[in-house]
Amino acid sequence: MSKNVIAAVAAGAVMLMVGAGCGSSSKPSSTSPTSSASSTSQGGGSSSSGGNKTITVGVLTDLTGLASTNSTTFPLGVKAGVAMAAKEGYTIKYDVVDTASSPSTALSGAQKLVEQDHVFAVLASSALTFAAAPYLASHGIPVVGAAIDSTEWITDRNMFSVIGTEDYTKVYSQFGLFFKLVGATNLGSVGYSISPSSSASAKSTAVSAQQAGVKVGYLNASFPFGSTNVGPAVLAMKAAGIDAFSGSIETNTEFAMISGLRQQGVHLKAPLLATGYGGDLTSGGPGAEQAAQGVYFLTAFQPVELNTAATKQFQSALANVGITGPPTFAEYQGYASVDALVQGLKLTGSNPTQSAFIDAMLGITNYNAAGLYGDHSVSFALDQRGQASGPDNCYYVVQYSGSTFHLVSGADPICGAVIPGKTVTPSS
């Protein structure tokens, strides 16, 4: 996935608890109760009775604040994954903590999950996970989720990203190959200086394009986080003659830039966004869908338009817990995070310890997200982290037209590799 989901840092200190039994196709409610059942043992351990295994986990995500755009439906994906896990004999109870897009709240939320709820593991999809990571590592808490914030997913042996562990300082060829595939000649790339992953991603995308023979007419890796003043950037990109755009920024700002460029008469052959596929777009209303006409979207997971056995199972799991409509990226993440948790539990047997679970997860080198990566996979092994962007350096690309997403021939998926000798550094 998604190489461009950013690590937002915002003020605020609000913690929400969302019940495991609640949820629908709407966003989680801040007034939802906590899980109706308590942990089964100190440390969130697992109990076995007649083949039934019960475990309590925490869910750490951004439900409110500036970083919440791409994360609010993560608990719904977890809920769908929990229902699937039950079919395999695993009862997973969970409490959800909202980071409120605040580093301090992310840390205090993680502390509550460990010290009060005694969770066995944490499922994390947050731009602020880095703020809680040292604490979770020091307490030996397994963390399964999505590496959308910083480098702890590469270095910390207790952390396992279901979307892979991209090293944002490296340059990956698949992005430049895509721009070349669709005939782009001049790229504009934008990122946030406040986020190391965002700024480095904007730069590495630019270098990838250059390596594929695409000019980079505009690169801004220091765009102000949360700013809606896209006018100066739009005019600068127009003056540079761009016909391709990549934004390592929040989806709303990306769409504002694309709309602004079109209003200025810029013909974009390749507006490429790493977030916004599926329900992230269609839940945004007619305005978002109009702005997305002709826009390309990346997804590491198989898009449901492929109608594979894995996508059908995923959609069925969502429907079975009352979630309808196109899936969101965060729902994919939540579903896969539970699946990865179960894969690790299967390798540790009855009554697993957290250290045994971590050791088992480190041995998984071909995780395929319940089949949603097709023939590709990501590795949880420490020595293989940071070597790929997406499963085996592959992404699916879809284009939005009318009211539907369409697979892009030659990018179903498009695969590349780390470009030797090319690196970038985040903006400070």
N, C-alpha and C positions, 0 to 999 in steps of 0.2 A: 504494500500500500504505500500507503500514502507517504510519500517522502516529504510532503510539505505542510503537514499539520504542525502548527507552531507552538512554542513554549511561551505562553503568555504570562506575564506577571502583573497582577492587578491588586488594588487595595480591597479590603473587605475581610470580614471574619464571621461567616455564617456557616453553620454545619447542619445539614439536613439528614434525616434518617428515612429511608424508603423501604417499605415492607417487601419481603420476598413474595408475599401472596398477592400484592397489588400490581397494577400495571395494565396498560392497554395500548392502543395505537397512539395515544396522546403522550405528552411528556410526563415524566414522573412528577408527582405532586410533593410540594415541600411539607405538606401536612400528613403525608402517609405514615402509618405506624411502622415501627421496626419489625424485624422478623418475629413471628409469633412463637418461635421455639428458641430456647437458649442453647448455648454450646453444649456439646455432649461431655466434654471433659476439659480440664485445665490444658491450655495450649491448643484448644480447638481440635483435639484428636479425633480419630475415627473409631466408631464402634461397629462390631460385626455381630449380626444375629440372623441366622438362617440365610446367609448370603447377602443380607441388606447392610450396606455400609453408609454411615451417617457422618457428615463433616460440616463444619461451620467455617465460612469464609467471609472476608470483608470485601466490599466493592468501593474503590476509590476513584472518583470521577468528577468532572466539572459540570455541575447541573445549573449553576448560575454564574454570572460575571462575564467578563470579556472573553474568557476562553471556552465558554459553554457552547458556542455555535455548533461544533462538530461532536459533542460528547453526550448530550442529554439523553439519547436513546440507548446508551451503553447498558444500563440496567435491564432494558427490555430484551436485548440480545442475551444477557445473562439468564434472564427468566426462561427464554426459549431453550437455552443450553441445559439449564437445570431440569427441564421437562424431559429432554432427551437422555440425560444422565440417569434419570429415574428408571428408564426402560432397561438400563444396564445394571440396575441394582444399587445405584448410588443416590442417597438422599442428601442433597446439598442445601443447607440453610445459609442465608446471607443477610448482612446488614449493609446498607449503602451510606456512604459518607460523601457529602458535597464539599469539594475544596473551596468553593466560592471564588475560584480563580485567584486564590491567595496562597502564597508559600507557607505562611504561618498556619493557616487553616488546614492545608494539606498535611502538615506535620502533626498538628493536634488531632486531626481526624485519624491518622494512622496510629497515634498513641492510644486513642480510645479503643480502636479495633483490637489492638494487641492486649492492652492492660485491663480493659473492662469486658470486652466481648470475647477475649481469649480465642481469636480466630486461628485456624490452622494455616491459612494462606490469605493473601490479598490478591484480588483481581483488579488490575489498574489500567485505566485509559484516561490519562490526565496530562494536560500540559504542565502540571506542577508536580508530577511524580518525583522529580529530582529532589524536591524539598523534603520528602519523606524517606527517600531511598537510604541515606546513611543510617537512620534509626532502624528501619526494617532489616537492613543487613546486619547491624550490630546485635539484633535479637534473633537472627537466624530464621526470619520469616520468609517463606517462599513467596515470590511475586510473579504472577502470570498475567500477561496483558499485552499492551501495545506500546512499542517504543516510539512515542510521538513527542518526546520532550528533550532528552539529553543523552549523554554517553554512558550513564550508569547501567543501561541495558547491555552494553558491550562488556563492561568491566566487572560487574558484580555477579558472583557465581550463584546468587539466590534469585536472579531475575531472568525471566524467560518470555521473550516477545514472540507472539504468534504471527506477527507481520514481518519478522526478521529484524535484524539489527544493522541498519545501515550506518556506515561511518560517513557522516555528512561532509567530512573534509576530503573524501575521495571523490573521484569523478567516474560516473557510470555511463557507458556508451549508449544505452537504450533510449535515452531522452533525445540525444542528438539524432539518432537513427530515425526516431519517429518524426521529428521536424523535417528531416530530409525526405521521408516517405511521403508526406503530404504536400511536398513542394514549397515549404517555407524557405525564405532566403535571408530574413533579417529579424532577429529576436529581441524582444524586450523582456527582461527578467527582473522581478521585484521581490524583496524580502525585508524582514524586520531586523533592525540592529539589536533590539532587546532580547531576541531569541537566537542563541548560537546555531540551532538547527535550521532556523528560517534563513538567516543571512548566509550561512554556508551553502544551504541548498540552492538559493538563488544564484550564487556564484558557480557552484558545480554544474548546474543546469546550463549556464552560459558557456562554460568551458566544454561541456559535452557537445553543445551545438557547434561550437567552433571546430571541434575535432571532426565533426561530420560535414564541414564545409559551409556551415550556416553563419552568416555574419551576426555579431551581437552589437546592435546599434544603441541599445540602452540597457544599463545595468544599475540598479539601485538596491543595494543590500542594506540600506539604512532608513527605510521608510518608517515614519513614526507609527508605533502601534496604536490601533484604534482610530487613527485619523480618517476622517471622511473627506478631507481636502485632496481629492485625486486630480484636480485640475492641472496643477503644475507638472505632475508626472505624465498625464495624458498628452499635454502639449509638447513635452520633451520627447515622448515616444513618437508622436506624429512628425516632429521635426527630424527625427532620426530615420524616418522611413520604414518603421518596422511593419512586418506582416505576420508576425508570430508573437505570442505572449505567454509567459509562464509566471504565475504568482505563488510565491511561498508565503502567502498571507491568508487572512481570514476570507472565507468565501464571499461574504457580503462586499468586502472591499474589492475583491477580484472582479465581481460582476459590475461594480461601479466603474472600475477602470475600463472594462470591456465595453460597457455602454457609452462611456465618455469617448472612447476611441472611435466607435461607430458614429457617434454624433459629430465627430470631427472629420468624418469622411474616410477614415482609415479602413481599408479592406483587410480583414484578418483571415489569412489562410489557415492559421493554426493557433487559435486560443486554447491552451491546454491547462486544465485544472486538475490538481491531485485530490481535491475533495469536491463533493457535490453530486456524485452519482446516486441514482435511485431516489429514495425517500428524502434525502437531504435537499434535493432540488424540488421534487413535486410537492413537498409539504410547505414550500415557501410561497405558494400562491401563484396566480397568473403572471404577476410582474416578474418573478424569478424565472418562470418558464419562458417568457418572452425574451428576457435577457440572455437565456442559455441557448437560443437557437443557433445551431451550427457549432456550438462549443464542444470540444473534446474533453473527456474525463478519464482519468486513470483509475484502475482498480486492480489490486493484487489478487483479490478473490475473483472467482468466476462470476461474471455478471449473470443475473437470472435469465437473461435473454438466450443464454446458451441451452437452457433446459436440460442440464445434465442430471444424473441421479443425485449428485450432491446438492445442486441448487434446488431441486424439487424437495429433497429432505429438509433443507434449510427453511424453505418457504412453508412447508407443512408444519415444522416445529414452531414457527412464528404464529401461524394461524391457530394452532392448537392452544396457544395461550392468549388468544384474542388480539394478536397484532396483525393488522391487514395493511395492504398497500405495499408499494415497493420498499424493499429493505434499505436501511441506512448503513453507512459505513460503520458507525458505532455498533449497530446491531450485529453486523458481521463479526466485529471484534469481540463483543460480549459472548456470542455463541461459540466462537472459536476458543476463547479463553477458558470456558467451561470444558470444552472438549479436550483441550490440552491438559487441564487439571486432571480429568478422568484418565487420560493416557498415562500420566505420571503415577496416579494412584494404583492403576492396574499393575505397574511394575514394582510397587512396594508392598503389595499384599495387605492382609488384615492388620489393623492397628499400626499404621505407618508413623514413623517419626518424621519431623520436619527435615532433619538432616538426611534421612534416607530418601525422602521424596526429592530433595534437591539433587542428590547424587544420581537418582534415577533419571531425572529430567536432563541432566548434563549428558547423559548417554544417548538421548534422542537426537539423531542427526538427519532425520527425514520426515519431519512433521508436515502433514499436508492439509491441516485445517478441516478435518472431517470430509476430505475429498474436494474441498472448495479451491484447492490449488491445482487440481487436475493432475498432470504428470510431474508437477514441480513440488518443491518443498523448501522448508527453512530448517536450519540446524540450531539446536540449543547448546551445542558444545562450545566451550569458551574459546578454543583455538580456531573456530570457524566463524566467529562473530565479526561483523564489520567487513565481511567479504562480498556482500551482495545487497542490492537495493531491490526489495521484493523477493519472492521465492525464486531461487536460481537466476536472479537478475531479470525476471520476467514480469511484465504488466499487461493486462488487457486494456484496450482503449475502446471506448464507445463514444459515439457522437449523438447529441440530442437534436432531434428534428421533429417538428410538429408537436406531438405529445408523447413521443416514444424515444428510447435509446436504441441505437443501431450499432452492431459490431462493426469494427473497422477492419477491412481485409488487410492482411499483412501485419496486423497488430492484435491478433487474437490467440495467443499473446505475442508481444514483441519482446525479444530477449537480447541482452547485451552482456557486458562484462566490465570489470574495473579497468579503467584505462591506465596502464603502467606509467609511473612517473608524473602523473598529474594530481595535484592536491590544491586545496583552497583553505583559507583560514576565515573564521567567523569575524564579522565586524565587531568592533568594541564600542 
